[in-house]
Amino acid sequence: MAGRARARPAPTRGPSFLQILTRLFPLWAILVSAAAIGAPGPFLALSPAITPLLAFVMFTMGVTLTAADFRRIAVRPAPVLAGIGLHYTVMPLAAWLVSWLLDMPPALRVGMILVGSVSSGTASNVMIYLARGDVALSVSISTLSTLVGIVATPFLTRLYVSTDVAVNVWGLLRSIVELVALPVIGGVAVNAFAGRLVRRVEPALPLVAMVAIMAIIGSIVAATRPALGFAGPVILLAVVLHNGIGLLGGYWGGRLLRLDESTCRTLAIEVGMQNSGLAATLGRLYFGPLAALPGAIFSVWHNISGSALSAWWAGRPTGATTPSLAAVTRAP
């Protein structure tokens, strides 16, 4: 208001120790994968815990959501719908195309398609903040993508998987409800009724969820260790190509829609990053350990590529005000 002294901006604080640990997720994931290859026993013992661990990760995502996150979707639907449309068009098609071009075995092809058919990655919000993207839009896309994926993931999997591979669509749908919908709804309810408690533990949630995801990755890598010798290089190439197509498709899809630079960066990362932990878990449950391997490797790679892209974009202005990170507490 006129006549009042202008408030001084709050001093900029560097990242906390917990935030630093979380941002180093790609390094920890690589180290855990190496440990699982060298000493698989302890990680194989974690196999029964994979499903509850993923449900817990989704619960931590739900805990960070508020009614404002859902209101933003209604207030600004066009870019949100653009992000959802690009995500569920580009990524499943790219997964099918890459796996076909590389002539991957059926189990690996299913795993790739599962990666392409799940919702956007839970670390995307932090990456978008660092890339000077639109954080509020990112949260909205992540939220709606998770909800749409409850139905989209099983039916896209059925659409793109070869007809000679049995796909239990209703089983996938039931598992996604149990692993995604119910934990997220439970998290939202906890946030609504115990918000003060949530604020106290919220800074530690990304780190706790990161540990859970690393346990999932380690268990899957340990279970598929015999196949890594012949399949590892092919899967890595497939994952790099798939993720790259998603990043480019999201960015240039936004350009074709004549969206601003900040929004295009947001779409690039939201489309290119996947909830690969969910894909790995579903692959293991319904198609065997080998089908879980693309999701496990994607979990490592998309954090590396997303971090690198965010660092590159961080030094390049968008012409828009840098967004706030207040709402960003997602897990990797």
One Martini backbone bead per residue (centre of mass of N, CA, C, O) as a GRO file, in nm:
protein
  332
    1MET     BB    1   0.100   0.033   0.015
    2ALA     BB    2   0.083   0.352   0.035
    3GLY     BB    3   0.341   0.480   0.268
    4ARG     BB    4   0.487   0.219   0.296
    5ALA     BB    5   0.731   0.032   0.372
    6ARG     BB    6   0.947  -0.164   0.217
    7ALA     BB    7   1.003  -0.479   0.219
    8ARG     BB    8   1.236  -0.696   0.281
    9PRO     BB    9   1.387  -0.939   0.153
   10ALA     BB   10   1.442  -1.248   0.198
   11PRO     BB   11   1.686  -1.439   0.267
   12THR     BB   12   1.893  -1.645   0.104
   13ARG     BB   13   1.886  -1.995   0.114
   14GLY     BB   14   2.031  -2.271   0.123
   15PRO     BB   15   2.049  -2.586   0.106
   16SER     BB   16   1.986  -2.845   0.276
   17PHE     BB   17   2.094  -3.146   0.373
   18LEU     BB   18   1.841  -3.298   0.270
   19GLN     BB   19   1.840  -3.171  -0.015
   20ILE     BB   20   2.114  -3.271  -0.103
   21LEU     BB   21   2.056  -3.572  -0.077
   22THR     BB   22   1.818  -3.572  -0.281
   23ARG     BB   23   1.975  -3.452  -0.536
   24LEU     BB   24   2.170  -3.726  -0.520
   25PHE     BB   25   2.005  -3.967  -0.629
   26PRO     BB   26   2.162  -4.079  -0.875
   27LEU     BB   27   2.406  -4.170  -0.711
   28TRP     BB   28   2.261  -4.362  -0.514
   29ALA     BB   29   2.136  -4.544  -0.734
   30ILE     BB   30   2.402  -4.643  -0.852
   31LEU     BB   31   2.517  -4.765  -0.590
   32VAL     BB   32   2.283  -4.960  -0.537
   33SER     BB   33   2.307  -5.117  -0.801
   34ALA     BB   34   2.595  -5.215  -0.755
   35ALA     BB   35   2.533  -5.363  -0.488
   36ALA     BB   36   2.318  -5.560  -0.610
   37ILE     BB   37   2.524  -5.703  -0.795
   38GLY     BB   38   2.743  -5.783  -0.576
   39ALA     BB   39   2.498  -5.808  -0.329
   40PRO     BB   40   2.183  -5.945  -0.352
   41GLY     BB   41   2.063  -6.062  -0.090
   42PRO     BB   42   1.945  -5.811   0.072
   43PHE     BB   43   1.759  -5.721  -0.172
   44LEU     BB   44   1.588  -5.979  -0.201
   45ALA     BB   45   1.460  -5.948   0.087
   46LEU     BB   46   1.281  -5.687  -0.021
   47SER     BB   47   1.060  -5.787  -0.221
   48PRO     BB   48   0.795  -5.791  -0.034
   49ALA     BB   49   0.822  -5.454   0.000
   50ILE     BB   50   0.760  -5.307  -0.267
   51THR     BB   51   0.458  -5.240  -0.256
   52PRO     BB   52   0.449  -5.077   0.016
   53LEU     BB   53   0.665  -4.871  -0.068
   54LEU     BB   54   0.508  -4.742  -0.301
   55ALA     BB   55   0.261  -4.659  -0.137
   56PHE     BB   56   0.424  -4.465   0.040
   57VAL     BB   57   0.517  -4.272  -0.178
   58MET     BB   58   0.226  -4.186  -0.258
   59PHE     BB   59   0.153  -4.078   0.019
   60THR     BB   60   0.363  -3.846   0.024
   61MET     BB   61   0.230  -3.701  -0.210
   62GLY     BB   62  -0.052  -3.656  -0.080
   63VAL     BB   63   0.049  -3.486   0.166
   64THR     BB   64   0.130  -3.231  -0.034
   65LEU     BB   65  -0.167  -3.192  -0.089
   66THR     BB   66  -0.415  -2.953  -0.186
   67ALA     BB   67  -0.683  -2.775  -0.283
   68ALA     BB   68  -0.512  -2.576  -0.458
   69ASP     BB   69  -0.409  -2.785  -0.666
   70PHE     BB   70  -0.700  -2.834  -0.786
   71ARG     BB   71  -0.780  -2.539  -0.855
   72ARG     BB   72  -0.564  -2.483  -1.074
   73ILE     BB   73  -0.691  -2.661  -1.290
   74ALA     BB   74  -0.954  -2.485  -1.325
   75VAL     BB   75  -0.814  -2.204  -1.379
   76ARG     BB   76  -0.571  -2.364  -1.574
   77PRO     BB   77  -0.637  -2.592  -1.815
   78ALA     BB   78  -0.477  -2.585  -2.085
   79PRO     BB   79  -0.176  -2.662  -1.999
   80VAL     BB   80  -0.258  -2.915  -1.848
   81LEU     BB   81  -0.387  -3.066  -2.089
   82ALA     BB   82  -0.134  -3.057  -2.261
   83GLY     BB   83   0.042  -3.227  -2.073
   84ILE     BB   84  -0.137  -3.479  -2.067
   85GLY     BB   85  -0.152  -3.532  -2.370
   86LEU     BB   86   0.153  -3.560  -2.421
   87HIS     BB   87   0.217  -3.779  -2.217
   88TYR     BB   88  -0.010  -4.001  -2.328
   89THR     BB   89   0.123  -3.994  -2.626
   90VAL     BB   90   0.436  -3.995  -2.640
   91MET     BB   91   0.537  -4.222  -2.437
   92PRO     BB   92   0.397  -4.481  -2.543
   93LEU     BB   93   0.487  -4.453  -2.839
   94ALA     BB   94   0.793  -4.442  -2.785
   95ALA     BB   95   0.816  -4.717  -2.647
   96TRP     BB   96   0.719  -4.886  -2.884
   97LEU     BB   97   0.923  -4.787  -3.097
   98VAL     BB   98   1.191  -4.853  -2.953
   99SER     BB   99   1.135  -5.158  -2.899
  100TRP     BB  100   1.103  -5.223  -3.205
  101LEU     BB  101   1.377  -5.118  -3.319
  102LEU     BB  102   1.541  -5.309  -3.093
  103ASP     BB  103   1.417  -5.588  -3.063
  104MET     BB  104   1.274  -5.664  -2.804
  105PRO     BB  105   1.178  -5.850  -2.579
  106PRO     BB  106   0.871  -5.892  -2.448
  107ALA     BB  107   0.933  -5.815  -2.151
  108LEU     BB  108   1.081  -5.545  -2.218
  109ARG     BB  109   0.853  -5.418  -2.381
  110VAL     BB  110   0.652  -5.405  -2.152
  111GLY     BB  111   0.828  -5.232  -1.964
  112MET     BB  112   0.838  -4.987  -2.152
  113ILE     BB  113   0.529  -4.939  -2.172
  114LEU     BB  114   0.487  -4.890  -1.874
  115VAL     BB  115   0.663  -4.640  -1.857
  116GLY     BB  116   0.487  -4.482  -2.079
  117SER     BB  117   0.191  -4.522  -1.904
  118VAL     BB  118   0.258  -4.352  -1.677
  119SER     BB  119   0.302  -4.115  -1.478
  120SER     BB  120   0.459  -3.865  -1.365
  121GLY     BB  121   0.723  -3.766  -1.200
  122THR     BB  122   0.803  -3.686  -0.858
  123ALA     BB  123   1.067  -3.486  -0.940
  124SER     BB  124   0.970  -3.257  -1.138
  125ASN     BB  125   0.929  -3.002  -0.961
  126VAL     BB  126   1.225  -2.946  -0.894
  127MET     BB  127   1.335  -2.934  -1.183
  128ILE     BB  128   1.153  -2.693  -1.269
  129TYR     BB  129   1.259  -2.489  -1.075
  130LEU     BB  130   1.558  -2.499  -1.176
  131ALA     BB  131   1.451  -2.433  -1.489
  132ARG     BB  132   1.236  -2.198  -1.476
  133GLY     BB  133   0.958  -2.289  -1.436
  134ASP     BB  134   0.620  -2.394  -1.367
  135VAL     BB  135   0.530  -2.504  -1.065
  136ALA     BB  136   0.221  -2.496  -1.053
  137LEU     BB  137   0.184  -2.654  -1.315
  138SER     BB  138   0.336  -2.906  -1.228
  139VAL     BB  139   0.149  -2.986  -0.996
  140SER     BB  140  -0.105  -3.012  -1.170
  141ILE     BB  141  -0.001  -3.231  -1.364
  142SER     BB  142   0.076  -3.441  -1.154
  143THR     BB  143  -0.203  -3.474  -1.031
  144LEU     BB  144  -0.367  -3.546  -1.292
  145SER     BB  145  -0.184  -3.773  -1.393
  146THR     BB  146  -0.240  -3.964  -1.157
  147LEU     BB  147  -0.547  -3.987  -1.201
  148VAL     BB  148  -0.548  -4.077  -1.501
  149GLY     BB  149  -0.358  -4.333  -1.465
  150ILE     BB  150  -0.559  -4.530  -1.336
  151VAL     BB  151  -0.678  -4.580  -1.634
  152ALA     BB  152  -0.456  -4.543  -1.859
  153THR     BB  153  -0.239  -4.756  -1.803
  154PRO     BB  154  -0.386  -5.029  -1.864
  155PHE     BB  155  -0.496  -4.944  -2.155
  156LEU     BB  156  -0.224  -4.873  -2.288
  157THR     BB  157  -0.093  -5.143  -2.246
  158ARG     BB  158  -0.298  -5.302  -2.415
  159LEU     BB  159  -0.258  -5.141  -2.682
  160TYR     BB  160   0.077  -5.186  -2.712
  161VAL     BB  161   0.068  -5.470  -2.657
  162SER     BB  162   0.096  -5.759  -2.767
  163THR     BB  163  -0.143  -6.006  -2.829
  164ASP     BB  164   0.060  -6.247  -2.721
  165VAL     BB  165   0.026  -6.083  -2.452
  166ALA     BB  166  -0.082  -6.101  -2.142
  167VAL     BB  167  -0.335  -5.865  -2.010
  168ASN     BB  168  -0.435  -5.753  -1.689
  169VAL     BB  169  -0.631  -5.496  -1.670
  170TRP     BB  170  -0.786  -5.530  -1.396
  171GLY     BB  171  -0.538  -5.584  -1.228
  172LEU     BB  172  -0.397  -5.317  -1.284
  173LEU     BB  173  -0.623  -5.137  -1.181
  174ARG     BB  174  -0.627  -5.244  -0.892
  175SER     BB  175  -0.330  -5.181  -0.824
  176ILE     BB  176  -0.347  -4.873  -0.873
  177VAL     BB  177  -0.551  -4.818  -0.658
  178GLU     BB  178  -0.374  -4.936  -0.423
  179LEU     BB  179  -0.094  -4.769  -0.500
  180VAL     BB  180  -0.237  -4.475  -0.558
  181ALA     BB  181  -0.521  -4.377  -0.480
  182LEU     BB  182  -0.534  -4.448  -0.176
  183PRO     BB  183  -0.271  -4.312  -0.077
  184VAL     BB  184  -0.334  -4.027  -0.181
  185ILE     BB  185  -0.600  -3.988  -0.031
  186GLY     BB  186  -0.475  -4.033   0.247
  187GLY     BB  187  -0.278  -3.794   0.232
  188VAL     BB  188  -0.488  -3.570   0.194
  189ALA     BB  189  -0.637  -3.625   0.461
  190VAL     BB  190  -0.400  -3.572   0.649
  191ASN     BB  191  -0.355  -3.279   0.558
  192ALA     BB  192  -0.645  -3.177   0.636
  193PHE     BB  193  -0.638  -3.293   0.958
  194ALA     BB  194  -0.288  -3.267   0.991
  195GLY     BB  195  -0.119  -3.010   0.895
  196ARG     BB  196   0.079  -2.946   1.127
  197LEU     BB  197   0.227  -3.216   1.122
  198VAL     BB  198   0.314  -3.211   0.827
  199ARG     BB  199   0.497  -2.956   0.844
  200ARG     BB  200   0.708  -3.096   1.034
  201VAL     BB  201   0.775  -3.356   0.825
  202GLU     BB  202   0.809  -3.260   0.526
  203PRO     BB  203   1.126  -3.224   0.480
  204ALA     BB  204   1.168  -3.556   0.504
  205LEU     BB  205   1.001  -3.700   0.277
  206PRO     BB  206   1.190  -3.714   0.027
  207LEU     BB  207   1.405  -3.892   0.165
  208VAL     BB  208   1.227  -4.130   0.242
  209ALA     BB  209   1.127  -4.189  -0.048
  210MET     BB  210   1.407  -4.236  -0.170
  211VAL     BB  211   1.473  -4.488  -0.006
  212ALA     BB  212   1.238  -4.655  -0.116
  213ILE     BB  213   1.323  -4.645  -0.416
  214MET     BB  214   1.602  -4.775  -0.377
  215ALA     BB  215   1.492  -5.044  -0.275
  216ILE     BB  216   1.346  -5.114  -0.536
  217ILE     BB  217   1.585  -5.105  -0.727
  218GLY     BB  218   1.768  -5.311  -0.583
  219SER     BB  219   1.571  -5.552  -0.601
  220ILE     BB  220   1.546  -5.561  -0.913
  221VAL     BB  221   1.845  -5.586  -0.986
  222ALA     BB  222   1.896  -5.847  -0.826
  223ALA     BB  223   1.675  -6.023  -0.980
  224THR     BB  224   1.826  -5.934  -1.281
  225ARG     BB  225   2.133  -5.996  -1.297
  226PRO     BB  226   2.160  -6.224  -1.520
  227ALA     BB  227   2.041  -6.017  -1.756
  228LEU     BB  228   2.244  -5.770  -1.772
  229GLY     BB  229   2.462  -5.868  -1.972
  230PHE     BB  230   2.253  -5.871  -2.233
  231ALA     BB  231   2.034  -5.625  -2.157
  232GLY     BB  232   2.152  -5.362  -2.043
  233PRO     BB  233   2.242  -5.195  -2.299
  234VAL     BB  234   1.964  -5.193  -2.437
  235ILE     BB  235   1.804  -5.058  -2.210
  236LEU     BB  236   1.967  -4.801  -2.189
  237LEU     BB  237   1.917  -4.705  -2.476
  238ALA     BB  238   1.609  -4.703  -2.458
  239VAL     BB  239   1.585  -4.502  -2.221
  240VAL     BB  240   1.731  -4.263  -2.349
  241LEU     BB  241   1.543  -4.236  -2.592
  242HIS     BB  242   1.274  -4.210  -2.445
  243ASN     BB  243   1.342  -3.963  -2.272
  244GLY     BB  244   1.425  -3.775  -2.507
  245ILE     BB  245   1.153  -3.774  -2.652
  246GLY     BB  246   0.995  -3.654  -2.416
  247LEU     BB  247   1.146  -3.386  -2.385
  248LEU     BB  248   1.106  -3.292  -2.680
  249GLY     BB  249   0.796  -3.328  -2.700
  250GLY     BB  250   0.719  -3.130  -2.476
  251TYR     BB  251   0.857  -2.875  -2.581
  252TRP     BB  252   0.752  -2.874  -2.887
  253GLY     BB  253   0.458  -2.893  -2.816
  254GLY     BB  254   0.449  -2.615  -2.682
  255ARG     BB  255   0.542  -2.457  -2.930
  256LEU     BB  256   0.306  -2.539  -3.119
  257LEU     BB  257   0.104  -2.400  -2.895
  258ARG     BB  258   0.233  -2.119  -2.810
  259LEU     BB  259   0.405  -2.129  -2.562
  260ASP     BB  260   0.591  -2.042  -2.323
  261GLU     BB  261   0.899  -2.110  -2.204
  262SER     BB  262   0.824  -2.203  -1.918
  263THR     BB  263   0.608  -2.409  -2.013
  264CYS     BB  264   0.791  -2.581  -2.199
  265ARG     BB  265   0.976  -2.679  -1.974
  266THR     BB  266   0.758  -2.814  -1.811
  267LEU     BB  267   0.664  -3.017  -2.029
  268ALA     BB  268   0.927  -3.164  -2.075
  269ILE     BB  269   0.953  -3.284  -1.782
  270GLU     BB  270   0.667  -3.407  -1.750
  271VAL     BB  271   0.699  -3.601  -1.997
  272GLY     BB  272   0.998  -3.733  -1.947
  273MET     BB  273   0.893  -3.802  -1.661
  274GLN     BB  274   0.849  -4.094  -1.456
  275ASN     BB  275   0.672  -4.345  -1.271
  276SER     BB  276   0.892  -4.598  -1.254
  277GLY     BB  277   0.824  -4.746  -0.992
  278LEU     BB  278   0.546  -4.837  -1.087
  279ALA     BB  279   0.637  -4.989  -1.341
  280ALA     BB  280   0.819  -5.194  -1.195
  281THR     BB  281   0.604  -5.316  -1.009
  282LEU     BB  282   0.404  -5.408  -1.231
  283GLY     BB  283   0.603  -5.584  -1.387
  284ARG     BB  284   0.661  -5.783  -1.155
  285LEU     BB  285   0.361  -5.872  -1.093
  286TYR     BB  286   0.266  -5.943  -1.423
  287PHE     BB  287   0.568  -6.017  -1.599
  288GLY     BB  288   0.822  -6.001  -1.432
  289PRO     BB  289   1.145  -5.908  -1.367
  290LEU     BB  290   1.225  -5.804  -1.656
  291ALA     BB  291   0.986  -5.587  -1.673
  292ALA     BB  292   1.126  -5.407  -1.436
  293LEU     BB  293   1.398  -5.292  -1.553
  294PRO     BB  294   1.323  -5.029  -1.709
  295GLY     BB  295   1.220  -4.880  -1.454
  296ALA     BB  296   1.482  -4.885  -1.290
  297ILE     BB  297   1.660  -4.735  -1.501
  298PHE     BB  298   1.481  -4.487  -1.536
  299SER     BB  299   1.508  -4.382  -1.244
  300VAL     BB  300   1.801  -4.298  -1.290
  301TRP     BB  301   1.813  -4.142  -1.565
  302HIS     BB  302   1.591  -3.911  -1.534
  303ASN     BB  303   1.755  -3.768  -1.308
  304ILE     BB  304   2.002  -3.702  -1.473
  305SER     BB  305   1.871  -3.553  -1.715
  306GLY     BB  306   1.700  -3.352  -1.547
  307SER     BB  307   1.938  -3.217  -1.401
  308ALA     BB  308   2.096  -3.125  -1.652
  309LEU     BB  309   1.871  -2.956  -1.783
  310SER     BB  310   1.822  -2.767  -1.543
  311ALA     BB  311   2.110  -2.650  -1.534
  312TRP     BB  312   2.103  -2.531  -1.821
  313TRP     BB  313   1.838  -2.353  -1.780
  314ALA     BB  314   1.916  -2.181  -1.527
  315GLY     BB  315   2.108  -1.979  -1.721
  316ARG     BB  316   1.825  -1.929  -1.883
  317PRO     BB  317   1.606  -1.715  -1.959
  318THR     BB  318   1.233  -1.660  -1.993
  319GLY     BB  319   1.085  -1.373  -1.903
  320ALA     BB  320   1.012  -1.473  -1.617
  321THR     BB  321   0.928  -1.528  -1.310
  322THR     BB  322   1.046  -1.682  -1.055
  323PRO     BB  323   0.940  -1.941  -0.897
  324SER     BB  324   0.805  -2.106  -0.641
  325LEU     BB  325   0.891  -2.361  -0.377
  326ALA     BB  326   0.667  -2.408  -0.158
  327ALA     BB  327   0.516  -2.674  -0.303
  328VAL     BB  328   0.792  -2.838  -0.298
  329THR     BB  329   0.785  -3.207  -0.184
  330ARG     BB  330   0.893  -3.415  -0.363
  331ALA     BB  331   0.990  -3.703  -0.476
  332PRO     BB  332   1.203  -3.889  -0.690
   0.00000   0.00000   0.00000
